[in-house]
């Protein structure tokens, strides 16, 4: 009985998250209430509050389902001395692009993040959490880049912080552009080449080298 109850709770939670993505996408985040999500999920508001503290907590859980696989790819083998940190970073970047293109749910959530968040209050918990997600991603990317440098996979004088900024901006720009006009280029077919082009810049661009004192 306990197992059935737990499975039912997980199913309800998943249904709420799916409904939240649908309503956020249709109405925008700021114009969506928990009552709207409850109606779309065919549950009571009490059921939503059983699983989530507030709209910010619900939004974060929705994003986490999409963000977690890429984060896991970046961090799961960080402490393995035989791992290839650059390959981990490349695989995570390619996955982010292709998952957005191939997975309708991931595409919807990423589109919400880019185009359906009308966040103007700097103290908005959703905006603050998005800032935190950005800092976590950057921290993991910088760590992988430093390990790649230490293993000779990238130039010894590469600036890892600047390189991470470029990589994040490239991925964000590709996703934003593709979501804006999906038929403008084939994101699935070109994902590897586009990521490799960015990694080539990390290897070759003098502008990504550590600044030396004049």
N, C-alpha and C positions, 0 to 999 in steps of 0.2 A: 504493500500500500504506500509506504514511504517513497519507494522508487517511482511509482506511478505519479504521486504528488509532485515529486521533483521534476519529472519529465514534463508534466503538465505546466509547471511554473516556467520551465525553460522554453516550452513552446509558446506560452503566452508572451514571455519577454521578447522572443524572436519576432512574433507577430506585431508587437508594439513597435519594435525597431523598424520593421518593414513599412508599417503604416506611417511612422514618422518620416521616413525617407520620401514616401509618396506625397505626403501633405506639405512637407518643407519644399519639395520640388515644385509643387503646383502653386503654392501660395507665398513662398518666401518664408524665411525663418522668423522675422520679426512679426509677421502677420498671422502666425500660427499659434494657437493656444493648445494647452494639453487637452482641453475638451474636444478640439478638432481631431487630435490624434486618437483619443479614446473612441470617438465616433467611427473613424476610419478603421480602427482595429477591432471594432465591435466589443469593446470592454468598457468597464466603468472607469471613471477618473481615479477611484480608489485603487484599482488594479495597477494603474500607471504609477501611483505614488508608492505602491508596494515594491516596485522594482526600481524606481528612479526618484530622486529627491525633488527634482524640478526640471524645467525645460532644458537648462544648461547641461544637467547630468544626462538627460536623454540624448541630447545632441552629441555629447562627447562619446557616449556608448555607441551611437550610430556610426560616428567617424572611426572609432577604434576598431570596429569589425573590418573596415576596409584597410586601415593603416597598419594593423598588427602583422599581417603576413609579410609586408615589406620590411618592417622593423625587425622581425624575427630573422629574416634572411640576412640583414646587415649585422646582427649581433650574436646569432646562435653559435658561430665558430670563432668569435673574436679571440678567445683564449687558447685556441688550438694552434700549436707552433707549426703545424704542417699546412695550415690553411693559407689560401691566397687572398689577401685582403682586397686586392684590386678586383679579382674575379667576383668576390662577394658583393662589392659595391656595384659592379657592372650588372650582375644578375638581378639585384634588387631594383636598379634603375629600369632595366628592360621589363621586369615584371610589372612595375608601376605603370608603365606606358601600355603594355599589352592587356593587363587586367582591366584598365579603364576602358579599353576598346572592346574587349571580348565579354566582359561581365556586365550585364545591364544594371545590376544593383550597384556595383562599384562606380560605374559611369554616372549614375544618378547622384550618388553621394559626393563624388568629386565635383560634379556640376553644381551642386548645392554650395559646396565650399567656395567655389570660384565666383558663382553668379547669383546665388540666392540668399546670401548673408548680408543684410542691410545693417552693418554694424558701424555705428557712429559714436557710441559712447566708449571711451577708453577703459572704463571700469566694467564694461559688460563681461560677465563671466565666460560667455562663449568666445568672445574675442581674446580674452586673457588666456583661455585654454588653447586657442589656436596659436597664440604666440609661444606658449610653452611647448606645443608639438613641434613648432619650427625650431626652437632651441634644442630640443632633444634630437631631432633629425640632424641638425648641423653638428652637434656634439658627436654623434655616432659616425657621421661622414668624416669629420676631422680625424677621429681616432683611426678609422680605416685608412685614410690617406697617409697618416703618419706611419702606420705599420707597413704600408706599401712602400713608402720611402725607405724605411729601415731594412726592408727585404730587397731593395734594389729594383723594385717594379716601377718606380717613378723617380725622377731626378732628385738628387740629394738636396738641391737648393729650391725645390718647389715650396711655395707658401701654402700650407694645407688649408688655412682659413680662407684665403682668397680662392683657392681651388674649389672648396666646398660651396662658397657663394655662387661661383660660376655654374657648378653642377646643379645646384638647387634651382637657380634661375632658368637654366636650360630646360630642366624637366617641367617646371611650372609653366614656362612659356609654351612648350610643346603641347601640354595638356590643355592649357587655356585656348590656344589657337585651334586645336583639333575639336574641342567641345563647341567652339564658336561656329566653325564651319567644318563639320565632319568629313565632307567630301572634298576638302581642299588638298588633302594628302592622305596616303594610306599609312596610318600610324602603326598598324600591326606589322605590315611588311617592312617598314623602314625603322622600326624601333631599335634594332641592334646597330644599324649603321649610324643612326643619329646619336645614340649613346657613345659609340666608338669615336665619333667625330669629336665629341666633348672630351673624351679621355685622351685623344690625340693632342688636343689643345693643352691638356695638363702636362703632357710629355714635352711638347715642343715650344709653347709660347713663352718668350722672354718676359712678357708682362705678368706672368704668374710666378716669377722667381722672387725669392726673398729680397727685399730692398737692402742694398748695402750702403753703409755710410759714405757720403761724398768725400 
